[in-house]
Amino acid sequence: MIVGLDVGTSKITCIVGELGVDGDIEIVGIGTHAAKGMKRGVVINIESTVQSIQRAVEEAELMAGCNIHSVYVSVAGSHIRSQNSHGIVAIKDGEVQTEDIERVIDAAQAVPISSDQRLLHVLPQEFHIDSQEGIRDPLGMSGVRLEANVHLISGAANAVMNVEKCIRRCGLGVDGVVLSQLASSHVCLSEDEKDLGVCIVDIGAGTSDLAVWIDGALHHTAVVPVAGDQVTNDISMALRTPTVHAEEIKVKYACAMSSRASSDQIIEVPSVGDRQPRSISRHALAEVVEARYEEIYKMVRDELSRSGFAERIPAGIVITGGTSLMEGAEALAERIFDMPVRLAAPVQTKGISEVVDNPSYATSVGLLMHAGKDLPVPEAPSSTAQVKKAPKKKFLPDVAPSEAKPAFSPAKAWHKVKDWFQSYI
C-alpha cells in the first residue's frame, strides 16, 4: 500500500493506492479537505494545517479500510530552486559498476547550495563514457572516464520542515518529499512527449509549477507565483463581492476567453454586507478572468525564454491542475504560447480511477506513481505453489510401552525426601 498526500494551497488530498504485480497502481481510497493554513504552497498556520491533514487522512482511511502510518508528500512554492550540474570520475576496473555510477552522481551534486536550502532531488539526465554521449544507463559498459549531467532540485529547509512537522503531528511518518510538478509529470506526460521535448504547467491555487522534459530527462523546473487564487481575488475586487462568493462564481460561470462568453447570460452577484445583489453579464466576467490568465501564461512563456528551452519543446505545452479546468483555458494557452497545448488528467491508474480522472488530482496520483518506481514489484502467487501441511500432533510417546516413563506419584516422592532427611540426622 502506498499513500500520497498533496498539501496544496486550496485543498489537501490523500490518496491510497496498491501496487500490483504488473507495476500499475490501483486506487483504493481518497480523501480531500479544504486547506486552511496554507498560502502559495507554504505553511502559515500549523494548527489549521494539521487539522486539515487529519480530516483528509481519516476520510481516505475510511474508504480504503486501512490504517495509514506514513505518506509521500508533495512540496511546491516560490522557494523551490533548481540547477543543472556536471560530474566526472575515472572508471576503476575499465567497466562501469554501480559504485562508479554512485560516485559520478555524488561528484555532480557536489555544488555549493545555500545553507537555508535542502536538496530534494538529484535526477540524472545523461551519461558520457569517454567520447560517447547520450547514454541513459552506463552499467556494464567499458571505458576510462565516466561523466554525468544531473538536475538538482532544492527547497527552503524551513518550508519543507514545516510541512513534515504538520504530518508528524498527525501521527504519520514521511516516506519521501516529492516536487509537485515532478509528480504530475509521471501521470500526465507520455514517454514520447518526454523524449521529444515538452513542458508541463501545473496551475494550482497558489502557484503555477512548470517542468521541461527533453530527451526523456528533466532539464528545467520553475515556479510562477500567480495562479487560481489571484483569479478569485480579481473577481472579488472587480465585482465587489466576498471571496467565498467570488470562488463560487469562478467555478460556475467564469471563462478564460471573453470571445466564448455570451453577453446575454446574466449572473447574479451577492454584494458585501446587507446590500442588494447585483447583476453582471458573463462576458464582462470573462474579461476580468481572461486578463489574469494571460498574465499567468505570459509569465510562463517568459520563464521558458529565460531558461533557453523555449525552442526545444516541439511536443508543446501540457497544462494540468485545478485552475486549468476553466473553459477556454486550453484555447487561450495555444494563442499565447503559439504552440500545441493539451489539457491532461492522470492516466495509468486502476480502481476508482473515474474519481481521480481530473487534472486537480494530477499531483496526488503522481505521488503514488513516483513511489511505485522505487518499490519492488510484488510477486504473483504461483498456482503450483505447495502448501506446507502442519505436522500431526502426537498424543502418545514414541517409545514402546515397556520403555515409557512411570507416572509421577506424590507418595513416592514424599518417601524419598523423608529418607534423604533421615540420612543426615
Residue pairs with C-beta under 8 A, 6 or more apart in sequence:
1 16
1 17
1 18
1 19
1 28
1 64
1 66
2 16
2 17
2 18
2 19
2 25
2 72
2 368
2 371
2 372
2 375
3 14
3 15
3 16
3 17
3 60
3 68
3 70
3 71
3 72
4 13
4 14
4 15
4 17
4 71
4 72
4 73
4 74
4 183
4 364
4 365
4 366
4 367
4 368
4 371
5 12
5 13
5 14
5 53
5 56
5 57
5 71
5 72
5 73
5 74
5 167
5 364
5 367
6 12
6 13
6 14
6 15
6 73
6 74
6 180
6 183
6 361
6 363
6 364
6 367
7 35
7 38
7 49
7 53
7 73
7 74
7 75
7 163
7 166
8 35
8 38
8 41
8 74
8 76
8 204
8 205
8 206
8 363
9 35
9 38
9 39
9 40
9 41
9 204
9 205
9 206
9 207
9 227
9 229
10 34
10 35
10 204
10 205
10 206
10 228
10 229
10 322
11 32
11 33
11 34
11 35
11 205
11 360
12 32
12 33
12 34
12 35
12 38
12 49
12 52
12 53
12 55
12 56
13 30
13 31
13 32
13 56
13 361
13 363
13 364
14 29
14 30
14 31
14 32
14 53
14 56
14 57
14 59
14 60
14 68
14 71
14 364
15 27
15 29
15 30
15 31
15 60
15 356
15 361
15 364
15 365
15 367
15 368
16 27
16 28
16 29
16 30
16 60
16 61
16 63
16 64
16 66
16 68
17 25
17 26
17 27
17 28
17 349
17 351
17 365
17 368
17 372
18 25
18 26
18 28
18 351
19 25
19 372
19 375
19 377
19 378
20 26
20 350
20 378
21 377
21 378
21 379
21 380
22 377
23 372
23 377
24 348
24 349
24 350
25 348
25 349
25 350
25 365
25 368
25 369
25 372
26 349
26 350
26 351
27 349
27 350
27 351
27 352
27 353
27 355
27 356
27 365
27 368
28 63
28 64
28 65
28 351
28 352
29 60
29 61
29 62
29 63
29 64
29 65
29 66
30 59
30 60
30 63
30 352
30 355
30 356
31 55
31 56
31 57
31 58
31 59
31 60
31 61
31 62
31 63
32 56
32 59
33 52
33 53
33 55
33 56
33 59
34 52
35 49
35 52
36 45
36 48
36 49
36 51
36 52
37 43
37 44
37 45
37 46
37 47
37 48
37 49
37 50
37 51
37 52
38 44
38 49
38 206
39 206
40 77
40 78
40 206
40 207
40 225
40 229
41 75
41 76
41 77
41 78
41 159
41 180
41 204
41 206
41 207
41 223
42 77
42 79
42 159
42 162
43 49
43 159
43 162
43 163
43 166
46 162
46 165
46 166
46 169
49 166
50 166
50 169
50 170
53 166
53 167
53 170
54 170
57 68
57 71
57 170
57 172
60 68
61 67
61 68
68 172
69 172
69 173
70 172
70 173
70 174
70 175
71 167
71 172
71 173
71 174
71 175
72 174
72 175
72 176
72 177
72 178
72 367
72 368
72 370
72 371
73 163
73 164
73 167
73 174
73 176
73 177
73 178
73 367
74 177
74 178
74 179
74 180
74 183
74 363
74 364
74 367
75 120
75 155
75 159
75 160
75 163
75 177
75 178
75 179
75 180
76 179
76 180
76 181
76 204
76 206
76 207
76 209
76 223
77 155
77 156
77 159
77 206
77 207
77 223
78 207
78 223
78 225
79 155
79 156
79 159
80 153
80 154
80 155
80 179
80 209
80 221
80 222
80 223
81 117
81 153
81 154
81 155
82 151
82 152
82 153
82 154
82 220
82 221
82 222
83 111
83 151
83 152
84 125
84 149
84 150
84 151
84 152
84 219
84 220
85 108
85 109
85 111
85 149
85 150
85 151
85 152
86 108
86 147
86 148
86 149
86 150
87 104
87 105
87 106
87 107
87 108
87 109
87 110
87 147
87 148
87 150
88 104
88 107
88 145
88 146
88 147
88 148
89 100
89 103
89 104
89 107
89 145
89 146
90 144
90 145
90 146
91 100
91 129
91 143
91 144
91 145
91 146
92 99
92 100
94 142
94 143
94 144
95 140
95 141
95 142
96 129
96 138
96 139
96 140
96 141
96 142
96 143
96 146
97 139
98 139
100 138
100 146
101 127
101 138
101 139
101 146
101 148
104 127
104 146
104 147
104 148
105 122
105 124
105 148
105 150
107 148
108 122
108 148
108 149
108 150
109 119
109 122
109 150
109 152
111 152
113 119
113 152
113 154
116 156
116 157
116 158
117 154
117 155
117 156
117 157
118 154
118 155
118 156
118 157
118 160
118 161
119 152
119 153
119 154
120 153
120 154
120 155
120 160
120 177
120 178
120 179
121 151
121 152
121 153
121 178
121 179
121 182
122 150
122 151
122 152
123 150
123 151
123 152
123 153
123 182
123 217
123 218
124 148
124 149
124 150
124 217
125 148
125 149
125 150
125 151
125 215
125 217
125 218
125 219
126 133
126 134
126 135
126 136
126 148
126 149
126 215
126 217
127 135
127 136
127 137
127 138
127 146
127 147
127 148
127 149
128 135
128 145
128 146
128 147
128 148
128 149
129 135
129 138
129 141
129 142
129 143
129 145
129 146
129 147
130 143
130 144
130 145
132 143
134 215
135 141
136 216
138 146
151 217
151 218
151 219
151 220
151 221
153 179
153 182
153 221
155 177
155 179
160 177
163 177
164 174
164 177
167 173
167 174
168 174
175 371
176 370
176 371
178 366
178 367
178 370
179 209
179 221
180 202
180 204
180 209
180 363
181 200
181 202
181 209
181 210
181 211
181 221
181 363
182 211
182 218
182 221
182 366
182 370
183 362
183 363
183 364
183 366
183 367
183 369
183 370
184 200
184 202
184 209
184 211
184 320
184 321
184 362
184 363
184 366
185 194
185 200
185 211
185 213
185 218
185 366
186 366
186 369
186 370
186 373
187 346
187 347
187 348
187 349
187 362
187 365
187 366
187 369
188 200
188 318
188 320
188 344
188 345
188 346
188 347
188 359
188 362
188 366
189 198
189 200
189 213
189 318
189 344
191 216
192 315
193 213
193 315
193 318
194 213
194 216
194 217
195 215
195 216
196 314
196 315
197 212
197 213
197 214
197 215
197 309
197 312
197 313
197 314
197 315
198 212
198 213
198 313
198 315
198 316
198 317
198 318
199 210
199 211
199 212
199 213
199 304
199 309
199 313
199 316
199 317
199 318
200 210
200 211
200 213
200 317
200 318
200 319
200 320
200 344
201 208
201 209
201 210
201 300
201 317
201 318
201 319
201 320
201 321
201 324
202 208
202 209
202 210
202 320
202 321
202 362
202 363
203 227
203 228
203 296
203 319
203 320
203 321
203 322
203 323
203 324
203 329
204 227
204 228
204 321
204 322
204 323
204 363
205 227
205 228
205 229
205 322
205 323
206 225
206 227
206 228
206 229
207 223
207 224
207 225
207 226
207 227
208 223
208 224
208 226
208 227
208 296
208 299
208 300
208 321
208 323
209 221
209 222
209 223
209 224
210 220
210 221
210 222
210 223
210 224
210 300
210 303
210 304
211 218
211 220
211 221
212 218
212 219
212 220
212 221
212 304
212 307
212 309
212 312
212 313
213 219
214 309
214 312
214 313
219 309
220 307
220 309
222 303
222 307
224 296
224 299
224 300
224 303
226 292
226 295
226 296
226 299
227 296
227 321
227 323
228 250
228 322
228 323
230 292
231 250
231 254
231 289
231 292
231 293
231 323
232 243
232 246
232 247
232 250
233 243
233 246
234 288
234 289
234 291
234 292
235 241
235 246
235 249
235 250
235 254
235 285
235 288
235 289
236 242
236 243
236 245
236 246
238 288
239 246
239 249
239 269
239 278
239 280
239 285
239 288
240 271
240 272
241 249
241 269
241 270
241 271
241 272
242 270
242 272
245 269
245 270
249 267
249 269
249 285
250 289
250 326
253 265
253 267
253 282
253 285
254 285
254 286
254 289
254 326
254 327
255 261
255 282
255 285
255 286
255 289
255 290
255 326
255 327
255 328
256 286
256 289
256 290
256 293
256 326
256 327
256 328
256 329
256 331
256 332
257 286
257 290
257 327
257 328
257 331
257 332
258 283
258 286
258 287
258 290
260 286
260 327
260 328
260 331
261 281
261 282
261 283
261 285
261 286
262 281
262 282
262 283
263 281
263 282
263 283
263 284
264 281
265 281
265 282
265 283
266 279
266 280
266 281
266 282
267 279
267 280
267 281
267 282
267 285
268 277
268 278
268 279
269 277
269 278
269 279
269 280
270 277
271 277
271 278
286 328
289 326
290 328
290 332
293 326
293 329
293 332
294 332
294 336
297 332
297 333
297 336
297 337
298 336
300 337
301 310
301 336
301 337
304 310
304 313
313 339
315 340
316 337
316 339
316 340
316 341
316 342
317 333
317 337
317 339
317 340
317 341
317 342
318 341
318 342
318 343
318 344
319 329
319 330
319 333
319 341
319 342
319 343
319 344
319 359
320 343
320 344
320 345
320 359
320 362
321 359
321 360
321 362
321 363
322 359
322 360
323 329
324 330
324 343
324 359
325 343
325 358
325 359
325 360
329 343
330 341
330 342
330 343
333 341
334 340
334 341
343 359
344 359
344 362
345 357
345 358
345 359
345 361
345 362
346 353
346 356
346 357
346 358
346 361
346 362
346 365
346 366
348 369
349 356
349 365
356 364
356 365
397 404
397 405
